Every structure is written in structure tokens, then in C-alpha cells.
Amino acid sequence: MLIEAYTWAQVSITGFRTKLRARLTDMVGSERGGVAAEYALLVSLIAIVIVAGAFFLGGAINDRLQQTGDCVAGAPAGAC
């Protein structure tokens, strides 16, 4: 009776361990989450570049308009 209980426990533990190992291997081998993370990283980097470009372009446009406004306001006709 004791040997049967021991054997049953060993078989159950071994089966559980085998199933757990197979499940973990499937989860680690899956690339679904990896692809989603790559796309999220790519989209965030593109968004950062767009925001930085708009920030610097806006500053350059503002400086150019300020120079033009100063030239028009302070110069005699035809000097700008």
C-alpha cells in the first residue's frame, strides 16, 4: 500500500513537472508578445521624432518671423 502511494505520487509529480516545463517552453518560445513590444517601441520612437521635429521647426519658424517683423518695422522702404 505504501509503495503504491509513493509510486502514484512520483508519477503525478513527474507528469505535473513535464506539463509545466512544456507550458513554460511554449510561453518562452512564443513571439506574439515580442512582436507587439517591438511595434510599440517603434511607434513611440516615431512619435518622439515627430514631436522633437515639430518643436525645433516651430522655433525656427518663430525666429524667422520675428526677424522679418523686426526688419519690416525698423527699416526704411526697400532695405529688407
Phi and psi in degrees as GROMACS dihedral restraints (atoms count N, CA, C in turn):
[ dihedral_restraints ]
;  ai    aj    ak    al  type     phi  dphi    fc
    3     4     5     6     1   -65.3    20    10
    4     5     6     7     1   -37.9    20    10
    6     7     8     9     1   -67.0    20    10
    7     8     9    10     1   -37.8    20    10
    9    10    11    12     1   -65.0    20    10
   10    11    12    13     1   -41.9    20    10
   12    13    14    15     1   -65.3    20    10
   13    14    15    16     1   -42.3    20    10
   15    16    17    18     1   -63.5    20    10
   16    17    18    19     1   -45.2    20    10
   18    19    20    21     1   -62.8    20    10
   19    20    21    22     1   -43.8    20    10
   21    22    23    24     1   -61.6    20    10
   22    23    24    25     1   -42.4    20    10
   24    25    26    27     1   -64.7    20    10
   25    26    27    28     1   -42.8    20    10
   27    28    29    30     1   -64.8    20    10
   28    29    30    31     1   -42.4    20    10
   30    31    32    33     1   -66.0    20    10
   31    32    33    34     1   -41.1    20    10
   33    34    35    36     1   -64.8    20    10
   34    35    36    37     1   -44.6    20    10
   36    37    38    39     1   -65.1    20    10
   37    38    39    40     1   -43.1    20    10
   39    40    41    42     1   -64.0    20    10
   40    41    42    43     1   -41.7    20    10
   42    43    44    45     1   -64.2    20    10
   43    44    45    46     1   -42.4    20    10
   45    46    47    48     1   -63.4    20    10
   46    47    48    49     1   -43.5    20    10
   48    49    50    51     1   -64.5    20    10
   49    50    51    52     1   -39.7    20    10
   51    52    53    54     1   -65.3    20    10
   52    53    54    55     1   -44.1    20    10
   54    55    56    57     1   -65.3    20    10
   55    56    57    58     1   -41.1    20    10
   57    58    59    60     1   -64.3    20    10
   58    59    60    61     1   -44.1    20    10
   60    61    62    63     1   -62.6    20    10
   61    62    63    64     1   -42.1    20    10
   63    64    65    66     1   -64.0    20    10
   64    65    66    67     1   -41.2    20    10
   66    67    68    69     1   -65.5    20    10
   67    68    69    70     1   -43.9    20    10
   69    70    71    72     1   -64.8    20    10
   70    71    72    73     1   -38.1    20    10
   72    73    74    75     1   -63.7    20    10
   73    74    75    76     1   -40.9    20    10
   75    76    77    78     1   -64.4    20    10
   76    77    78    79     1   -40.7    20    10
   78    79    80    81     1   -67.5    20    10
   79    80    81    82     1   -41.4    20    10
   81    82    83    84     1   -70.7    20    10
   82    83    84    85     1   -36.0    20    10
   84    85    86    87     1   -77.0    20    10
   85    86    87    88     1   -16.8    20    10
   87    88    89    90     1   -70.8    20    10
   88    89    90    91     1   138.9    20    10
   90    91    92    93     1  -110.4    20    10
   91    92    93    94     1     9.2    20    10
   93    94    95    96     1   -62.8    20    10
   94    95    96    97     1   -46.8    20    10
   96    97    98    99     1   -67.8    20    10
   97    98    99   100     1   -34.9    20    10
   99   100   101   102     1   -65.6    20    10
  100   101   102   103     1   -40.4    20    10
  102   103   104   105     1   -67.1    20    10
  103   104   105   106     1   -42.0    20    10
  105   106   107   108     1   -63.1    20    10
  106   107   108   109     1   -39.8    20    10
  108   109   110   111     1   -66.5    20    10
  109   110   111   112     1   -37.7    20    10
  111   112   113   114     1   -65.1    20    10
  112   113   114   115     1   -43.2    20    10
  114   115   116   117     1   -64.1    20    10
  115   116   117   118     1   -41.5    20    10
  117   118   119   120     1   -62.9    20    10
  118   119   120   121     1   -41.6    20    10
  120   121   122   123     1   -64.9    20    10
  121   122   123   124     1   -42.6    20    10
  123   124   125   126     1   -63.3    20    10
  124   125   126   127     1   -44.9    20    10
  126   127   128   129     1   -64.4    20    10
  127   128   129   130     1   -41.2    20    10
  129   130   131   132     1   -66.4    20    10
  130   131   132   133     1   -38.6    20    10
  132   133   134   135     1   -65.9    20    10
  133   134   135   136     1   -39.8    20    10
  135   136   137   138     1   -63.8    20    10
  136   137   138   139     1   -41.6    20    10
  138   139   140   141     1   -63.5    20    10
  139   140   141   142     1   -40.2    20    10
  141   142   143   144     1   -63.5    20    10
  142   143   144   145     1   -42.1    20    10
  144   145   146   147     1   -64.7    20    10
  145   146   147   148     1   -41.1    20    10
  147   148   149   150     1   -64.2    20    10
  148   149   150   151     1   -44.5    20    10
  150   151   152   153     1   -64.8    20    10
  151   152   153   154     1   -43.8    20    10
  153   154   155   156     1   -64.5    20    10
  154   155   156   157     1   -42.2    20    10
  156   157   158   159     1   -62.8    20    10
  157   158   159   160     1   -42.0    20    10
  159   160   161   162     1   -65.5    20    10
  160   161   162   163     1   -38.4    20    10
  162   163   164   165     1   -62.5    20    10
  163   164   165   166     1   -50.2    20    10
  165   166   167   168     1   -70.5    20    10
  166   167   168   169     1   -38.0    20    10
  168   169   170   171     1   -66.0    20    10
  169   170   171   172     1   -39.6    20    10
  171   172   173   174     1   -62.4    20    10
  172   173   174   175     1   -40.0    20    10
  174   175   176   177     1   -65.3    20    10
  175   176   177   178     1   -41.6    20    10
  177   178   179   180     1   -65.5    20    10
  178   179   180   181     1   -41.8    20    10
  180   181   182   183     1   -64.6    20    10
  181   182   183   184     1   -42.0    20    10
  183   184   185   186     1   -62.1    20    10
  184   185   186   187     1   -44.3    20    10
  186   187   188   189     1   -62.0    20    10
  187   188   189   190     1   -42.8    20    10
  189   190   191   192     1   -65.6    20    10
  190   191   192   193     1   -41.4    20    10
  192   193   194   195     1   -66.3    20    10
  193   194   195   196     1   -36.0    20    10
  195   196   197   198     1   -65.6    20    10
  196   197   198   199     1   -43.5    20    10
  198   199   200   201     1   -61.4    20    10
  199   200   201   202     1   -43.1    20    10
  201   202   203   204     1   -64.4    20    10
  202   203   204   205     1   -42.4    20    10
  204   205   206   207     1   -63.9    20    10
  205   206   207   208     1   -41.8    20    10
  207   208   209   210     1   -63.9    20    10
  208   209   210   211     1   -40.2    20    10
  210   211   212   213     1   -66.2    20    10
  211   212   213   214     1   -42.7    20    10
  213   214   215   216     1   -69.0    20    10
  214   215   216   217     1   -39.8    20    10
  216   217   218   219     1   -74.2    20    10
  217   218   219   220     1   -32.4    20    10
  219   220   221   222     1  -108.9    20    10
  220   221   222   223     1    -3.3    20    10
  222   223   224   225     1  -107.0    20    10
  223   224   225   226     1   151.6    20    10
  225   226   227   228     1   -69.2    20    10
  226   227   228   229     1   166.2    20    10
  228   229   230   231     1   -57.3    20    10
  229   230   231   232     1   130.6    20    10
  231   232   233   234     1    84.0    20    10
  232   233   234   235     1     1.3    20    10
  234   235   236   237     1   -82.7    20    10
  235   236   237   238     1   -22.9    20    10
